Amino acid sequence: MKIVYVEWIDSQGSGRWQDLQEIIDETKPRAIRSVGWLAHETDECILLIQSTDMPNHRLPDAMNHVMIPKVAITARRVLMEGTADEGQI
């Protein structure tokens, strides 16, 4: 797997009662920076994971993942290419 750096625009919401004007004044898209293993990619999105185990001849277990829609990505850079000893990915 590759390790990638991604800049993207996140959505936001709230689950509490607030004054509508306060919501309007505070609600703005938020620019996010993420770094992680590029575990999967489709035409619509990428899947980054923070941590993996080191499996032998199987897909790794993963922890802390984020799916980012490609329409939200503003910049992307490969930090490290994958190696041959990473298992099946």
DRENZAKE-43700 format. One record per atom (N, C-alpha, C): residue number from 1; residue in one letter; atom name; x, y, z. Coordinates in steps of 0.1 Angstrom, whole numbers, plus 5000, padded with zeros to 4 digits. Layout:
N
> NUM a CA X Y Z;
...
***
This chain:
89
> 1 m N 5008 4988 5000;
> 1 m CA 5000 5000 5000;
> 1 m C 5009 5012 5000;
> 2 k N 5004 5023 4994;
> 2 k CA 5010 5036 4994;
> 2 k C 5006 5044 5007;
> 3 i N 5015 5052 5011;
> 3 i CA 5012 5062 5022;
> 3 i C 5009 5075 5015;
> 4 v N 4998 5081 5017;
> 4 v CA 4994 5093 5010;
> 4 v C 4991 5105 5019;
> 5 y N 4993 5117 5015;
> 5 y CA 4988 5129 5021;
> 5 y C 4977 5135 5013;
> 6 v N 4966 5138 5020;
> 6 v CA 4954 5143 5013;
> 6 v C 4948 5155 5020;
> 7 e N 4945 5165 5012;
> 7 e CA 4938 5177 5016;
> 7 e C 4924 5176 5011;
> 8 w N 4914 5178 5020;
> 8 w CA 4900 5177 5015;
> 8 w C 4891 5186 5023;
> 9 i N 4879 5188 5018;
> 9 i CA 4869 5197 5025;
> 9 i C 4859 5188 5031;
> 10 d N 4858 5190 5044;
> 10 d CA 4849 5181 5052;
> 10 d C 4835 5188 5054;
> 11 s N 4825 5180 5056;
> 11 s CA 4811 5185 5060;
> 11 s C 4811 5186 5075;
> 12 q N 4800 5192 5080;
> 12 q CA 4799 5193 5094;
> 12 q C 4784 5193 5098;
> 13 g N 4781 5190 5110;
> 13 g CA 4767 5190 5115;
> 13 g C 4768 5191 5130;
> 14 s N 4756 5191 5136;
> 14 s CA 4755 5192 5150;
> 14 s C 4742 5184 5155;
> 15 g N 4743 5179 5166;
> 15 g CA 4732 5171 5172;
> 15 g C 4726 5178 5184;
> 16 r N 4727 5191 5185;
> 16 r CA 4722 5198 5197;
> 16 r C 4714 5210 5192;
> 17 w N 4706 5215 5201;
> 17 w CA 4698 5227 5199;
> 17 w C 4707 5240 5199;
> 18 q N 4705 5248 5188;
> 18 q CA 4712 5260 5187;
> 18 q C 4703 5271 5181;
> 19 d N 4707 5283 5183;
> 19 d CA 4700 5294 5177;
> 19 d C 4704 5294 5162;
> 20 l N 4694 5295 5153;
> 20 l CA 4696 5294 5139;
> 20 l C 4707 5303 5134;
> 21 q N 4706 5316 5138;
> 21 q CA 4716 5326 5134;
> 21 q C 4730 5322 5138;
> 22 e N 4732 5316 5150;
> 22 e CA 4745 5311 5154;
> 22 e C 4750 5300 5145;
> 23 i N 4741 5291 5141;
> 23 i CA 4744 5280 5131;
> 23 i C 4749 5286 5118;
> 24 i N 4741 5296 5113;
> 24 i CA 4745 5302 5100;
> 24 i C 4758 5309 5101;
> 25 d N 4761 5316 5112;
> 25 d CA 4773 5323 5114;
> 25 d C 4785 5314 5115;
> 26 e N 4784 5302 5121;
> 26 e CA 4795 5294 5125;
> 26 e C 4797 5283 5114;
> 27 t N 4788 5280 5106;
> 27 t CA 4789 5269 5097;
> 27 t C 4796 5273 5084;
> 28 k N 4808 5267 5083;
> 28 k CA 4817 5269 5071;
> 28 k C 4823 5255 5068;
> 29 p N 4826 5253 5055;
> 29 p CA 4834 5241 5052;
> 29 p C 4847 5241 5059;
> 30 r N 4852 5230 5063;
> 30 r CA 4865 5229 5070;
> 30 r C 4875 5222 5062;
> 31 a N 4887 5228 5060;
> 31 a CA 4898 5221 5053;
> 31 a C 4905 5212 5062;
> 32 i N 4907 5199 5058;
> 32 i CA 4913 5189 5066;
> 32 i C 4925 5184 5059;
> 33 r N 4935 5180 5066;
> 33 r CA 4947 5173 5061;
> 33 r C 4948 5159 5068;
> 34 s N 4949 5149 5059;
> 34 s CA 4950 5135 5064;
> 34 s C 4962 5128 5058;
> 35 v N 4968 5119 5066;
> 35 v CA 4979 5110 5061;
> 35 v C 4975 5096 5065;
> 36 g N 4977 5087 5055;
> 36 g CA 4974 5073 5059;
> 36 g C 4977 5063 5047;
> 37 w N 4975 5051 5050;
> 37 w CA 4977 5040 5040;
> 37 w C 4965 5041 5031;
> 38 l N 4968 5041 5018;
> 38 l CA 4957 5041 5008;
> 38 l C 4953 5026 5006;
> 39 a N 4942 5022 5013;
> 39 a CA 4938 5008 5013;
> 39 a C 4929 5004 5002;
> 40 h N 4922 5014 4996;
> 40 h CA 4912 5011 4985;
> 40 h C 4909 5024 4978;
> 41 e N 4906 5023 4965;
> 41 e CA 4903 5035 4957;
> 41 e C 4893 5031 4946;
> 42 t N 4882 5039 4945;
> 42 t CA 4873 5037 4934;
> 42 t C 4872 5050 4926;
> 43 d N 4863 5051 4916;
> 43 d CA 4861 5063 4909;
> 43 d C 4855 5074 4917;
> 44 e N 4848 5070 4928;
> 44 e CA 4841 5080 4937;
> 44 e C 4849 5083 4950;
> 45 c N 4857 5075 4955;
> 45 c CA 4863 5077 4968;
> 45 c C 4876 5070 4970;
> 46 i N 4883 5074 4981;
> 46 i CA 4895 5067 4986;
> 46 i C 4893 5063 5000;
> 47 l N 4899 5052 5004;
> 47 l CA 4898 5047 5018;
> 47 l C 4912 5048 5024;
> 48 l N 4914 5056 5034;
> 48 l CA 4927 5057 5041;
> 48 l C 4925 5050 5055;
> 49 i N 4936 5043 5059;
> 49 i CA 4936 5037 5072;
> 49 i C 4949 5042 5080;
> 50 q N 4947 5044 5093;
> 50 q CA 4958 5049 5101;
> 50 q C 4968 5038 5104;
> 51 s N 4963 5026 5108;
> 51 s CA 4972 5015 5113;
> 51 s C 4968 5002 5107;
> 52 t N 4978 4993 5104;
> 52 t CA 4975 4980 5100;
> 52 t C 4985 4970 5108;
> 53 d N 4981 4958 5109;
> 53 d CA 4990 4948 5114;
> 53 d C 4999 4943 5103;
> 54 m N 5008 4934 5105;
> 54 m CA 5017 4929 5095;
> 54 m C 5014 4914 5092;
> 55 p N 5004 4912 5083;
> 55 p CA 5000 4898 5081;
> 55 p C 5009 4890 5072;
> 56 n N 5007 4877 5073;
> 56 n CA 5014 4868 5064;
> 56 n C 5004 4862 5054;
> 57 h N 5005 4865 5042;
> 57 h CA 4997 4859 5031;
> 57 h C 4982 4861 5033;
> 58 r N 4977 4873 5037;
> 58 r CA 4963 4876 5038;
> 58 r C 4962 4892 5039;
> 59 l N 4950 4897 5038;
> 59 l CA 4948 4911 5039;
> 59 l C 4950 4915 5054;
> 60 p N 4956 4926 5056;
> 60 p CA 4958 4930 5070;
> 60 p C 4946 4934 5077;
> 61 d N 4946 4934 5091;
> 61 d CA 4935 4940 5099;
> 61 d C 4939 4955 5099;
> 62 a N 4929 4963 5100;
> 62 a CA 4931 4978 5100;
> 62 a C 4923 4985 5111;
> 63 m N 4928 4997 5115;
> 63 m CA 4922 5004 5125;
> 63 m C 4922 5019 5121;
> 64 n N 4911 5026 5125;
> 64 n CA 4910 5040 5123;
> 64 n C 4910 5044 5108;
> 65 h N 4898 5042 5102;
> 65 h CA 4897 5045 5087;
> 65 h C 4889 5057 5084;
> 66 v N 4891 5063 5072;
> 66 v CA 4882 5074 5068;
> 66 v C 4880 5072 5053;
> 67 m N 4868 5073 5048;
> 67 m CA 4864 5073 5034;
> 67 m C 4863 5087 5030;
> 68 i N 4870 5091 5020;
> 68 i CA 4869 5105 5015;
> 68 i C 4864 5105 5001;
> 69 p N 4853 5112 4998;
> 69 p CA 4848 5113 4985;
> 69 p C 4858 5121 4976;
> 70 k N 4860 5116 4964;
> 70 k CA 4870 5123 4955;
> 70 k C 4866 5138 4952;
> 71 v N 4853 5140 4952;
> 71 v CA 4849 5154 4949;
> 71 v C 4853 5164 4960;
> 72 a N 4856 5158 4972;
> 72 a CA 4860 5167 4984;
> 72 a C 4875 5169 4984;
> 73 i N 4883 5161 4976;
> 73 i CA 4898 5162 4976;
> 73 i C 4902 5174 4968;
> 74 t N 4911 5182 4975;
> 74 t CA 4917 5194 4969;
> 74 t C 4931 5192 4965;
> 75 a N 4938 5183 4972;
> 75 a CA 4952 5180 4969;
> 75 a C 4956 5166 4974;
> 76 r N 4965 5160 4967;
> 76 r CA 4969 5146 4971;
> 76 r C 4983 5144 4966;
> 77 r N 4991 5137 4975;
> 77 r CA 5005 5134 4972;
> 77 r C 5009 5121 4978;
> 78 v N 5016 5113 4970;
> 78 v CA 5021 5100 4975;
> 78 v C 5034 5103 4983;
> 79 l N 5034 5099 4996;
> 79 l CA 5046 5101 5005;
> 79 l C 5055 5089 5004;
> 80 m N 5050 5077 5002;
> 80 m CA 5058 5065 5002;
> 80 m C 5051 5054 4994;
> 81 e N 5058 5048 4984;
> 81 e CA 5053 5038 4976;
> 81 e C 5053 5025 4985;
> 82 g N 5044 5015 4981;
> 82 g CA 5044 5002 4988;
> 82 g C 5056 4994 4986;
> 83 t N 5058 4984 4994;
> 83 t CA 5069 4974 4993;
> 83 t C 5064 4960 4990;
> 84 a N 5072 4951 4986;
> 84 a CA 5069 4938 4983;
> 84 a C 5065 4929 4995;
> 85 d N 5069 4933 5007;
> 85 d CA 5067 4925 5018;
> 85 d C 5054 4929 5026;
> 86 e N 5044 4935 5020;
> 86 e CA 5033 4940 5027;
> 86 e C 5021 4930 5026;
> 87 g N 5023 4918 5021;
> 87 g CA 5011 4909 5020;
> 87 g C 5004 4911 5007;
> 88 q N 4991 4910 5007;
> 88 q CA 4983 4909 4994;
> 88 q C 4980 4923 4989;
> 89 i N 4981 4934 4996;
> 89 i CA 4976 4947 4991;
> 89 i C 4987 4953 4983;
***
